[in-house]
Structure formats: C-alpha cells, structure tokens
C-alpha cells in the first residue's frame, strides 16, 4: 500500500516551492500525527506532530496574519500544545498571538471568501482562548 507519511515527507514537502505550499503540507502532516496521538497517545506521533506544526508555524510567518491557512495552523498547533501535550501556557499563547495579529490586520479588506474563512477560523481561536 501507499504510505501517506512517506509520500508527504519525501515528495510533497520536498517539492513544495512556495511558503504557502510548505505550510499546507506541514499542517496536514501535523494533523495526521495529532489524530493518531488522540487515539493512542504515541510519544513518537506527539513528537512528529509537534515538529510538523512547528515547521508549519515557522513558514506561516511569511503569510499575512489574516491568512486562513496561517490561522488554521495556529488553531491546530494551539490544540496540540494545550490539549494533547499539556503545555497550557504555550497553547494559549499561540492562540492569543494569532488572534491579536489577525485582528490588527485588515480583515475587512480581504476578498469575500477569504474574509469569511478568516472570520470563521478566528472565531474558533477565540472560542478556545475563552474556554482555556
């Protein structure tokens, strides 16, 4: 069978030419490992999820703070840190910084579809910040 992790690491991420592509693939890789971790608490998958979200977050800094992709990375990274790794301070910090930076951006100036996506993900981040 096809090994999705092998394909992602050895083809998709290596061949990604833009920061946005790298963010997307590292986010997906982080999601994959986070979902496995939620099912079986594997330390290996926790480490791989953390590494992947860290890389996605690093590349995401090149995107506008209102980018739905950048905000989705912060959302999922924050969940990993706070809920799975138990690093509540860092999970909340990632979430709050993403909210503050996005709100400082020009959300109303975005194209309609992007504005809707940004507003939706921002609301999820805000929900987590309130809950935590």
SEMAR-687198 format. One record per residue: x, y, z of N, C-alpha, C, O in turn. Coordinates in pm, whole numbers. Layout:
<sites>
+--------+--------+--------+--------+--------+--------+--------+--------+--------+--------+--------+--------+
!     nu !     nv !     nw !    cau !    cav !    caw !     cu !     cv !     cw !     ou !     ov !     ow !
+--------+--------+--------+--------+--------+--------+--------+--------+--------+--------+--------+--------+
!      X !      Y !      Z !      X !      Y !      Z !      X !      Y !      Z !      X !      Y !      Z !
...
+--------+--------+--------+--------+--------+--------+--------+--------+--------+--------+--------+--------+
</sites>
This chain:
<sites>
+--------+--------+--------+--------+--------+--------+--------+--------+--------+--------+--------+--------+
!     nu !     nv !     nw !    cau !    cav !    caw !     cu !     cv !     cw !     ou !     ov !     ow !
+--------+--------+--------+--------+--------+--------+--------+--------+--------+--------+--------+--------+
!     82 !   -120 !      0 !      0 !      0 !      0 !     86 !    125 !      0 !    208 !    120 !     13 !
!     20 !    235 !    -15 !     87 !    365 !    -15 !    101 !    414 !    127 !      4 !    413 !    203 !
!    218 !    458 !    164 !    244 !    515 !    295 !    231 !    667 !    281 !    317 !    732 !    222 !
!    123 !    722 !    336 !     95 !    865 !    322 !    205 !    951 !    383 !    243 !   1054 !    326 !
!    256 !    909 !    497 !    361 !    988 !    561 !    486 !    991 !    475 !    547 !   1097 !    457 !
!    525 !    876 !    421 !    642 !    870 !    334 !    623 !    958 !    210 !    713 !   1033 !    171 !
!    505 !    950 !    149 !    476 !   1030 !     29 !    482 !   1179 !     62 !    540 !   1258 !    -13 !
!    421 !   1216 !    174 !    420 !   1357 !    212 !    559 !   1411 !    237 !    595 !   1517 !    187 !
!    637 !   1337 !    314 !    770 !   1383 !    352 !    867 !   1383 !    235 !    944 !   1477 !    218 !
!    863 !   1278 !    155 !    963 !   1261 !     51 !    926 !   1322 !    -84 !   1012 !   1338 !   -170 !
!    802 !   1354 !   -103 !    761 !   1411 !   -231 !    693 !   1546 !   -216 !    740 !   1646 !   -271 !
!    584 !   1550 !   -142 !    506 !   1673 !   -136 !    583 !   1788 !    -71 !    592 !   1897 !   -127 !
!    638 !   1764 !     48 !    709 !   1871 !    117 !    838 !   1908 !     44 !    869 !   2026 !     30 !
!    912 !   1809 !     -3 !   1037 !   1838 !    -75 !   1012 !   1915 !   -204 !   1093 !   1999 !   -243 !
!    899 !   1888 !   -269 !    870 !   1952 !   -397 !    796 !   2085 !   -382 !    780 !   2158 !   -480 !
!    752 !   2117 !   -262 !    678 !   2242 !   -240 !    771 !   2360 !   -268 !    882 !   2366 !   -216 !
!    725 !   2452 !   -351 !    809 !   2564 !   -391 !    774 !   2694 !   -321 !    858 !   2784 !   -312 !
!    651 !   2707 !   -271 !    613 !   2830 !   -204 !    598 !   2806 !    -54 !    577 !   2693 !     -9 !
!    609 !   2912 !     23 !    588 !   2901 !    168 !    449 !   2850 !    197 !    429 !   2769 !    288 !
!    351 !   2897 !    120 !    213 !   2854 !    143 !    198 !   2703 !    124 !    129 !   2637 !    202 !
!    263 !   2649 !     21 !    260 !   2504 !     -1 !    324 !   2430 !    116 !    271 !   2330 !    163 !
!    438 !   2480 !    164 !    508 !   2416 !    275 !    421 !   2421 !    402 !    411 !   2322 !    475 !
!    358 !   2536 !    426 !    270 !   2550 !    542 !    159 !   2445 !    534 !    130 !   2374 !    631 !
!     97 !   2436 !    417 !    -14 !   2343 !    397 !     30 !   2199 !    425 !    -37 !   2127 !    500 !
!    139 !   2156 !    366 !    182 !   2017 !    382 !    228 !   1987 !    524 !    199 !   1879 !    576 !
!    300 !   2080 !    588 !    341 !   2056 !    726 !    219 !   2056 !    819 !    215 !   1979 !    915 !
!    120 !   2140 !    791 !     -3 !   2139 !    870 !    -72 !   2005 !    857 !   -113 !   1946 !    957 !
!    -85 !   1956 !    735 !   -150 !   1826 !    713 !    -74 !   1715 !    784 !   -133 !   1625 !    844 !
!     58 !   1720 !    777 !    140 !   1620 !    846 !    118 !   1629 !    997 !    105 !   1527 !   1064 !
!    114 !   1751 !   1049 !     87 !   1769 !   1192 !    -50 !   1716 !   1230 !    -65 !   1651 !   1333 !
!   -150 !   1745 !   1146 !   -286 !   1697 !   1172 !   -288 !   1544 !   1178 !   -347 !   1485 !   1268 !
!   -222 !   1482 !   1081 !   -216 !   1336 !   1072 !   -162 !   1277 !   1202 !   -221 !   1184 !   1257 !
!    -50 !   1330 !   1249 !     11 !   1276 !   1371 !    -70 !   1312 !   1495 !    -74 !   1234 !   1590 !
!   -133 !   1428 !   1495 !   -217 !   1466 !   1610 !   -336 !   1372 !   1622 !   -371 !   1330 !   1732 !
!   -399 !   1339 !   1510 !   -514 !   1249 !   1513 !   -474 !   1111 !   1564 !   -547 !   1050 !   1642 !
!   -359 !   1062 !   1521 !   -312 !    932 !   1570 !   -285 !    940 !   1720 !   -320 !    848 !   1794 !
!   -225 !   1049 !   1763 !   -195 !   1068 !   1905 !   -322 !   1070 !   1989 !   -326 !   1016 !   2099 !
!   -428 !   1134 !   1936 !   -553 !   1138 !   2010 !   -608 !    998 !   2032 !   -677 !    972 !   2131 !
!   -579 !    906 !   1941 !   -629 !    770 !   1951 !   -542 !    681 !   2040 !   -595 !    596 !   2112 !
!   -409 !    701 !   2036 !   -325 !    604 !   2109 !   -214 !    665 !   2195 !   -134 !    591 !   2252 !
!   -207 !    797 !   2205 !   -108 !    863 !   2292 !     37 !    826 !   2262 !    121 !    827 !   2353 !
!     68 !    794 !   2139 !    203 !    757 !   2100 !    299 !    876 !   2112 !    274 !    982 !   2054 !
!    406 !    858 !   2186 !    505 !    965 !   2201 !    570 !    999 !   2067 !    598 !   1115 !   2040 !
!    594 !    899 !   1985 !    652 !    922 !   1852 !    564 !   1015 !   1770 !    613 !   1109 !   1707 !
!    433 !    989 !   1772 !    342 !   1073 !   1695 !    326 !   1211 !   1758 !    307 !   1309 !   1686 !
!    333 !   1220 !   1890 !    331 !   1351 !   1956 !    450 !   1434 !   1908 !    435 !   1551 !   1873 !
!    567 !   1372 !   1907 !    689 !   1442 !   1864 !    679 !   1485 !   1718 !    717 !   1597 !   1683 !
!    629 !   1395 !   1633 !    616 !   1428 !   1491 !    513 !   1537 !   1468 !    531 !   1623 !   1382 !
!    404 !   1534 !   1544 !    303 !   1639 !   1532 !    362 !   1773 !   1574 !    342 !   1874 !   1507 !
!    434 !   1775 !   1685 !    497 !   1898 !   1733 !    596 !   1952 !   1631 !    596 !   2071 !   1601 !
!    681 !   1866 !   1579 !    779 !   1908 !   1478 !    709 !   1964 !   1354 !    750 !   2067 !   1300 !
!    605 !   1897 !   1310 !    534 !   1940 !   1188 !    464 !   2074 !   1208 !    474 !   2162 !   1123 !
!    395 !   2090 !   1320 !    328 !   2217 !   1345 !    428 !   2330 !   1367 !    403 !   2444 !   1329 !
!    542 !   2298 !   1427 !    646 !   2399 !   1445 !    696 !   2447 !   1308 !    713 !   2567 !   1286 !
!    721 !   2353 !   1218 !    765 !   2390 !   1082 !    656 !   2469 !   1010 !    684 !   2571 !    948 !
!    532 !   2422 !   1019 !    421 !   2492 !    954 !    410 !   2634 !   1009 !    388 !   2729 !    933 !
!    423 !   2648 !   1139 !    414 !   2780 !   1203 !    528 !   2871 !   1158 !    507 !   2990 !   1133 !
!    647 !   2816 !   1148 !    762 !   2895 !   1102 !    739 !   2947 !    960 !    760 !   3065 !    933 !
!    697 !   2860 !    871 !    670 !   2902 !    732 !    548 !   2995 !    726 !    543 !   3084 !    641 !
!    452 !   2975 !    814 !    329 !   3056 !    812 !    358 !   3203 !    843 !    279 !   3290 !    807 !
!    469 !   3230 !    909 !    503 !   3370 !    940 !    525 !   3452 !    813 !    523 !   3575 !    818 !
!    548 !   3385 !    700 !    565 !   3457 !    574 !    431 !   3493 !    510 !    426 !   3571 !    415 !
!    322 !   3437 !    563 !    188 !   3467 !    512 !    128 !   3582 !    592 !    170 !   3608 !    705 !
!     30 !   3652 !    536 !    -35 !   3759 !    612 !   -100 !   3703 !    739 !   -147 !   3589 !    738 !
!   -104 !   3780 !    847 !   -163 !   3730 !    971 !   -313 !   3702 !    959 !   -371 !   3635 !   1046 !
!   -375 !   3751 !    853 !   -517 !   3725 !    830 !   -539 !   3603 !    740 !   -654 !   3569 !    710 !
!   -433 !   3538 !    696 !   -444 !   3421 !    609 !   -519 !   3308 !    682 !   -481 !   3271 !    793 !
!   -624 !   3254 !    620 !   -694 !   3141 !    684 !   -601 !   3023 !    710 !   -617 !   2954 !    811 !
!   -507 !   2998 !    622 !   -413 !   2888 !    642 !   -327 !   2914 !    765 !   -308 !   2825 !    848 !
!   -274 !   3034 !    776 !   -192 !   3069 !    893 !   -273 !   3054 !   1022 !   -223 !   3003 !   1123 !
!   -397 !   3099 !   1019 !   -482 !   3089 !   1137 !   -517 !   2944 !   1170 !   -524 !   2908 !   1287 !
!   -538 !   2862 !   1068 !   -564 !   2719 !   1091 !   -445 !   2649 !   1154 !   -461 !   2561 !   1238 !
!   -325 !   2688 !   1112 !   -205 !   2631 !   1173 !   -203 !   2668 !   1321 !   -180 !   2582 !   1406 !
!   -227 !   2794 !   1353 !   -228 !   2837 !   1493 !   -336 !   2764 !   1573 !   -314 !   2725 !   1687 !
!   -452 !   2747 !   1513 !   -562 !   2676 !   1579 !   -521 !   2534 !   1617 !   -535 !   2493 !   1732 !
!   -470 !   2460 !   1520 !   -436 !   2320 !   1543 !   -311 !   2304 !   1629 !   -303 !   2213 !   1711 !
!   -215 !   2394 !   1611 !    -94 !   2393 !   1692 !   -130 !   2421 !   1838 !    -81 !   2354 !   1929 !
!   -216 !   2519 !   1860 !   -261 !   2551 !   1994 !   -331 !   2434 !   2061 !   -309 !   2407 !   2179 !
!   -416 !   2363 !   1985 !   -486 !   2246 !   2038 !   -385 !   2137 !   2076 !   -395 !   2077 !   2183 !
!   -289 !   2113 !   1989 !   -186 !   2013 !   2021 !   -115 !   2049 !   2151 !   -103 !   1966 !   2241 !
!    -68 !   2172 !   2160 !      7 !   2214 !   2278 !    -78 !   2206 !   2404 !    -36 !   2148 !   2505 !
!   -196 !   2264 !   2398 !   -281 !   2277 !   2517 !   -344 !   2145 !   2558 !   -333 !   2104 !   2674 !
!   -410 !   2080 !   2464 !   -493 !   1964 !   2499 !   -417 !   1831 !   2498 !   -448 !   1742 !   2576 !
!   -320 !   1818 !   2411 !   -254 !   1688 !   2396 !   -120 !   1684 !   2471 !    -91 !   1586 !   2540 !
!    -40 !   1789 !   2457 !     90 !   1790 !   2523 !     83 !   1848 !   2664 !    179 !   1837 !   2741 !
!    -31 !   1912 !   2699 !    -48 !   1966 !   2833 !     31 !   2093 !   2859 !     47 !   2133 !   2974 !
!     81 !   2157 !   2753 !    154 !   2284 !   2768 !     53 !   2398 !   2753 !     45 !   2463 !   2649 !
!    -22 !   2420 !   2858 !   -134 !   2515 !   2854 !    -88 !   2659 !   2828 !   -152 !   2733 !   2753 !
!     21 !   2697 !   2890 !     71 !   2834 !   2871 !    105 !   2860 !   2726 !     64 !   2961 !   2669 !
!    181 !   2768 !   2664 !    223 !   2787 !   2526 !    106 !   2772 !   2429 !     97 !   2846 !   2331 !
!     16 !   2679 !   2456 !   -102 !   2662 !   2371 !   -189 !   2787 !   2369 !   -235 !   2830 !   2264 !
!   -210 !   2846 !   2486 !   -288 !   2969 !   2495 !   -213 !   3085 !   2429 !   -275 !   3168 !   2363 !
!    -82 !   3090 !   2446 !     -2 !   3196 !   2385 !    -10 !   3192 !   2233 !    -32 !   3296 !   2170 !
!      7 !   3074 !   2174 !     -2 !   3060 !   2028 !   -138 !   3110 !   1979 !   -147 !   3180 !   1878 !
!   -242 !   3073 !   2052 !   -379 !   3111 !   2017 !   -398 !   3262 !   2028 !   -451 !   3324 !   1936 !
!   -357 !   3319 !   2139 !   -376 !   3463 !   2162 !   -297 !   3549 !   2064 !   -347 !   3650 !   2015 !
!   -175 !   3509 !   2034 !    -92 !   3584 !   1939 !   -157 !   3583 !   1801 !   -162 !   3686 !   1733 !
!   -207 !   3468 !   1758 !   -273 !   3459 !   1628 !   -396 !   3550 !   1622 !   -419 !   3616 !   1521 !
!   -473 !   3552 !   1730 !   -591 !   3639 !   1736 !   -550 !   3785 !   1726 !   -606 !   3860 !   1646 !
!   -454 !   3825 !   1806 !   -410 !   3965 !   1809 !   -354 !   4009 !   1675 !   -386 !   4118 !   1627 !
!   -271 !   3926 !   1615 !   -211 !   3963 !   1487 !   -316 !   3971 !   1376 !   -311 !   4060 !   1291 !
!   -411 !   3879 !   1376 !   -517 !   3881 !   1274 !   -606 !   4003 !   1292 !   -643 !   4069 !   1194 !
!   -641 !   4034 !   1416 !   -727 !   4150 !   1441 !   -659 !   4281 !   1406 !   -725 !   4379 !   1373 !
!   -526 !   4282 !   1412 !   -451 !   4402 !   1374 !   -444 !   4416 !   1222 !   -413 !   4524 !   1171 !
!   -471 !   4308 !   1151 !   -469 !   4311 !   1004 !   -598 !   4369 !    949 !   -690 !   4404 !   1023 !
!   -603 !   4378 !    819 !   -719 !   4437 !    752 !   -814 !   4326 !    705 !   -817 !   4293 !    587 !
!   -889 !   4269 !    798 !   -981 !   4159 !    765 !  -1089 !   4206 !    668 !  -1125 !   4133 !    575 !
!  -1141 !   4326 !    689 !  -1248 !   4376 !    603 !  -1202 !   4402 !    460 !  -1284 !   4408 !    368 !
!  -1072 !   4417 !    440 !  -1019 !   4442 !    307 !   -993 !   4316 !    227 !   -951 !   4323 !    111 !
!  -1016 !   4199 !    288 !   -993 !   4072 !    220 !  -1104 !   4043 !    119 !  -1217 !   4091 !    136 !
!  -1074 !   3965 !     16 !  -1181 !   3918 !    -73 !  -1286 !   3842 !      9 !  -1253 !   3784 !    113 !
!  -1410 !   3844 !    -37 !  -1521 !   3792 !     43 !  -1499 !   3650 !     97 !  -1518 !   3626 !    216 !
!  -1460 !   3557 !     11 !  -1443 !   3418 !     55 !  -1332 !   3406 !    160 !  -1348 !   3336 !    260 !
!  -1221 !   3474 !    137 !  -1111 !   3469 !    234 !  -1152 !   3535 !    365 !  -1117 !   3486 !    473 !
!  -1227 !   3645 !    356 !  -1275 !   3713 !    477 !  -1364 !   3619 !    559 !  -1353 !   3614 !    681 !
!  -1452 !   3546 !    490 !  -1539 !   3451 !    560 !  -1459 !   3342 !    628 !  -1485 !   3308 !    744 !
!  -1361 !   3286 !    558 !  -1277 !   3181 !    616 !  -1198 !   3235 !    734 !  -1190 !   3170 !    839 !
!  -1140 !   3353 !    718 !  -1061 !   3414 !    825 !  -1148 !   3439 !    947 !  -1109 !   3408 !   1060 !
!  -1266 !   3494 !    925 !  -1358 !   3523 !   1036 !  -1400 !   3396 !   1108 !  -1409 !   3394 !   1231 !
!  -1425 !   3290 !   1031 !  -1465 !   3162 !   1092 !  -1353 !   3104 !   1178 !  -1377 !   3066 !   1292 !
!  -1232 !   3097 !   1123 !  -1120 !   3038 !   1199 !  -1087 !   3126 !   1320 !  -1054 !   3076 !   1427 !
!  -1096 !   3256 !   1301 !  -1073 !   3349 !   1412 !  -1173 !   3323 !   1525 !  -1137 !   3329 !   1642 !
!  -1298 !   3295 !   1491 !  -1399 !   3266 !   1594 !  -1365 !   3137 !   1668 !  -1390 !   3127 !   1789 !
!  -1309 !   3037 !   1598 !  -1269 !   2913 !   1665 !  -1152 !   2938 !   1760 !  -1149 !   2884 !   1871 !
!  -1058 !   3019 !   1716 !   -945 !   3056 !   1803 !   -995 !   3129 !   1927 !   -952 !   3101 !   2039 !
!  -1087 !   3223 !   1906 !  -1143 !   3299 !   2019 !  -1219 !   3208 !   2116 !  -1210 !   3224 !   2237 !
!  -1293 !   3112 !   2062 !  -1363 !   3014 !   2146 !  -1264 !   2938 !   2234 !  -1287 !   2921 !   2353 !
!  -1154 !   2892 !   2174 !  -1053 !   2819 !   2252 !   -992 !   2907 !   2358 !   -974 !   2864 !   2472 !
!   -961 !   3032 !   2323 !   -900 !   3123 !   2420 !   -993 !   3146 !   2540 !   -948 !   3153 !   2654 !
!  -1122 !   3158 !   2513 !  -1219 !   3177 !   2622 !  -1234 !   3050 !   2706 !  -1242 !   3057 !   2828 !
!  -1236 !   2937 !   2639 !  -1254 !   2809 !   2707 !  -1133 !   2776 !   2795 !  -1148 !   2722 !   2905 !
!  -1015 !   2809 !   2746 !   -892 !   2776 !   2817 !   -863 !   2873 !   2927 !   -763 !   2859 !   2997 !
+--------+--------+--------+--------+--------+--------+--------+--------+--------+--------+--------+--------+
</sites>
